[in-house]
Amino acid sequence: MSRAWPTITRGLRTRLLFSIAVVVIIGGATAWFVVVGVGPAIFHDHMVHLGGASESATLHAEQAFRTASALSLALALAAALLTSVAVSFLLTRRITRSLAPVTEAAGRVADGDYSARVPPVGMGAEFDDLATAFNTMAGDLGRVEASRSRLLGDLAHEMRTPVATLGAYLEAISDGFEHADAPTLAMLRDQVARLSRLGEDIALVTTAEEGRLTMRRTTLSVTQIVASATAQAAGRYTTRGVDLVVRVAPAAVSARVDADRDRIAQVLTNLLDNALRHTAADGRVDVMVDVVGEAVRLVVADDGDGIAREHLPYVFDRFYRIDSARDRGHGGSGIGLAIAKVVTEAHGGTITAHSDGLRRGAVFTVALPLAPATGT
């Protein structure tokens, strides 16, 4: 592909030179007709008003004027044409040389090399903006490709365990080493459910990131959303021996948001499940609700494993796990926080994570715009 770029630049140079030459020729022809048509008439009027000269002298002077004007104009136009062509040649050569790195980098990107970058061309703001835009595009494509490759690798890793388990047990059953009794069937159903949940979670994140997430938004009470999510999680927390404490600030008691009930409930449920997975027995998880400015703030804070500073920017990435405390043995599809992020942002809100370090707990904060107050 890269072999085609020199042909393109040579074609651009030829077209630029031809266009500039046409402009110069048209301008010269226009100047010639104006001088030939207007100059002699003006000169004749001057000679008539001057007086004292014979008709033959006047004609001779007019003829001399025409000849001198035509010769001078012809020489001036020829010199202007040659100068314009020379300057145009240098200009087009510089332009094509400046575009050469762009076309070469474009060819490399088309071949899959997203590390290609265009240096500043020094041809003005427009060319610099082009180079900047191209470099930004190449960087974004590189990140997308890296994310896609990582996603495929992580997805294959996530699927490997349940698929291997299903295959091993089915083969053992067919060989007579295992029996399709109730416990075995329950275990197989769990693995199938895990694969199904993984597929649903991936579809949800992808749909939300592409802006195609379907939502049925209504005006909802924040306290009701929190009460419903914590009530559903209460049994799991009791079983694990983790305290779940809910605190609602007075300003948030009547707070309402414009949201999809099921989607926002899923955000809070995912945060509660994440906190439970990483909080030891006898630990505590606090859910706090408050209003800050024009937004309602939902905070889920635990005193569990904590997150090292270098990992904080990546906790909302799909399948991102920090250490053994976040391995697949803790359950979940590995994208619960990614779902919380994309759904929150689809509602026009933000979600952040904070931790003072390992074994010092983690704090997740969701901020959602308050619903406009309705008049009475």
WOGIFEN-V287708 format. One record per pair of residues at least 4 apart in sequence whose ideal C-beta (glycine too) atoms are under 8 Angstrom apart, sorted by the first residue. I is the first residue (numbers start at 1). J is the second residue. Records with the same first field share a line. If there is no record, write none. Layout:
I=J, J
This chain:
1=107, 110, 111
2=104, 107, 108, 111
4=8, 107
5=9, 100, 103, 104, 107
6=10
7=11
8=12, 103
9=13, 96, 99, 100, 103
10=14, 96
11=15
12=16, 92, 95, 96, 99
13=17, 92, 93, 95, 96
14=18
15=19
16=20, 88, 91, 92, 95
17=21, 85, 88, 89, 92
18=22
19=23
20=24, 84, 85, 88, 92
21=25, 81, 84, 85, 88
22=26
23=27
24=28, 80, 81, 84, 85
25=29, 81
26=30
27=31
28=32, 77, 80, 81
29=33
30=34
31=35, 73, 77
32=36, 73, 74, 77
33=37
34=38
35=39, 69, 70, 73
36=40, 66, 69, 70
37=41
38=42
39=43, 65, 66, 69
40=44, 62, 65, 66, 69
41=45
42=46
43=47, 61, 62, 65
44=48, 58, 62
45=49
46=50
47=53, 58, 61, 62
48=58
53=57, 58, 61
54=58
55=59
56=60
57=61
58=62
59=63
60=64
61=65
62=66
63=67
64=68
65=69
66=70
67=71
68=72
69=73
70=74
71=75
72=76
73=77
74=78
75=79
76=80
77=81
78=82
79=83
80=84
81=85
82=86
83=87
84=88
85=89
86=90
87=91
88=92
89=93
90=94
91=95
92=96
93=97
94=98, 123
95=99, 123
96=100
98=102, 121, 122, 123, 127
99=103, 121
100=104
101=105, 118, 119, 121
102=106, 118, 121, 130, 131, 134
103=107
104=108, 116
105=109, 116, 117, 118, 134, 138
106=110, 116, 134
107=111
108=113, 116
109=113, 114, 116, 137, 138, 141
112=145
114=138, 139, 141, 142, 145
115=138, 142
116=138
117=135, 138
118=130, 131, 134, 135
119=131
120=128, 131
121=127, 128, 130, 131
122=127, 128
123=127, 128
124=128
125=129
126=130
127=131
128=132
129=133
130=134
131=135
132=136
133=137
134=138
135=139
136=140
137=141
138=142
139=143
140=144
141=145
142=146
143=147
144=148
145=149
146=150
147=151
148=152
149=153
150=154, 319
151=155, 318, 319
152=156
153=157
154=158, 318, 319, 334
155=159, 198, 202, 319
156=160
157=319
158=198, 319, 328, 333, 334
159=163, 195, 198
160=164
161=165, 328
162=166, 191, 192, 194, 195
163=167, 195
164=168
165=169, 187, 191
166=170, 188, 191, 192
167=171
168=172
169=173, 178, 184, 187, 188
170=174, 188
171=175
172=177, 178
173=177, 178, 179, 180, 184
178=184
179=184
180=184, 185
181=185
182=186
183=187
184=188
185=189
186=190
187=191
188=192
189=193
190=194
191=195
192=196
193=197
194=198, 333
195=199
196=200
197=201, 333
198=202, 333
199=203
200=204
201=205, 333, 335, 336, 339
202=206, 318, 335
203=207
204=208, 213, 339, 342, 343
205=209, 318, 335, 338, 339, 342
206=210
207=212, 213, 214
208=212, 213, 339, 342, 343, 345, 346
209=342
213=263, 342, 343, 346
215=259, 260, 263, 346, 347
216=260, 261
217=258, 259, 260, 347
218=258, 259, 260, 261
219=256, 257, 258, 371, 374
220=224, 225, 256, 257, 258, 259, 261, 264, 371
221=225, 254, 255, 256
222=226, 252, 255, 256, 257, 289, 296, 298, 368
223=227, 248, 252, 253, 255, 289
224=228
225=229, 259, 261, 264, 265, 268
226=230, 246, 248, 268, 287, 289, 298
227=231, 246
228=232, 265
229=233, 265, 268, 269, 272
230=234, 244, 246, 272, 287
232=269
233=237, 244, 269, 272, 273, 276
234=238, 244
235=239
236=240, 273, 276
237=242, 243, 244, 276, 285
240=276, 279, 281
241=281, 282
242=276, 279, 280, 281, 282, 283, 284, 285
243=283, 284, 285
244=272, 284, 285, 287
245=284, 285, 286, 287
246=286, 287, 288, 289
247=286, 287, 288, 289
248=252, 253, 288, 289
249=253, 288, 289, 290, 291
251=255, 290, 291
252=289, 290, 291, 296
255=289, 291, 296, 370
256=370, 371
257=264, 296, 347, 368, 369, 370, 371
258=347, 369, 371, 372
259=263, 264, 347, 368
260=264, 347
261=265
262=266
263=267, 343, 346, 347
264=268, 343, 347, 368
265=269
266=270, 339, 340, 343
267=271, 339, 340, 343, 344, 351, 366
268=272, 287, 298, 300, 366
269=273
270=274, 336, 337, 339, 340
271=275, 300, 337, 340, 364, 366
272=276, 285, 287, 300
273=277, 332, 336
274=278, 332, 336, 337, 364
275=279, 285, 300, 301, 302, 304, 362, 364
276=285
277=326, 330, 331, 332
278=302, 304, 305, 325, 326, 330, 362
279=283, 284, 285, 302, 303, 304, 305
280=304
283=302, 303, 304
284=302, 303
285=300, 301, 302, 303
286=299, 300, 301, 302
287=298, 299, 300
288=297, 298, 299, 301
289=296, 297, 298, 299
290=296, 297, 299
291=295, 296, 297, 370
292=296, 297, 367
294=369, 370
295=349, 367, 368, 369, 370
296=367, 368, 370
297=365, 366, 367
298=365, 366, 367, 368
299=363, 364, 365, 366
300=363, 364
301=361, 362, 363, 364
302=361, 362, 363
303=360, 361
304=359, 361, 362
305=325, 326, 358, 359, 362
306=355, 356, 357, 358, 359, 360, 361, 362
307=311, 312, 315, 322, 353, 355, 357, 358, 362
308=312, 322, 355, 357, 358
309=355, 357
311=315, 320, 322
312=353, 354, 355
314=320
315=320, 322, 337, 353
316=320, 337, 338, 340, 341, 351, 353
317=338
318=334, 335, 338
319=334, 335
320=334
321=326, 327, 334
322=326
323=327
325=330
326=330
328=334
332=336
335=339
336=340
337=341, 353, 364
338=342
339=343
340=344, 351, 364, 366
341=345, 351
342=346
343=347
344=349, 350, 351, 366, 368
345=349, 350, 351
347=368, 369
348=368, 369
349=366, 367, 368, 369
350=366, 367
351=364, 365, 366, 367
352=364, 365
353=362, 363, 364, 365
354=362, 363, 364, 365
355=360, 361, 362, 363
356=360, 361
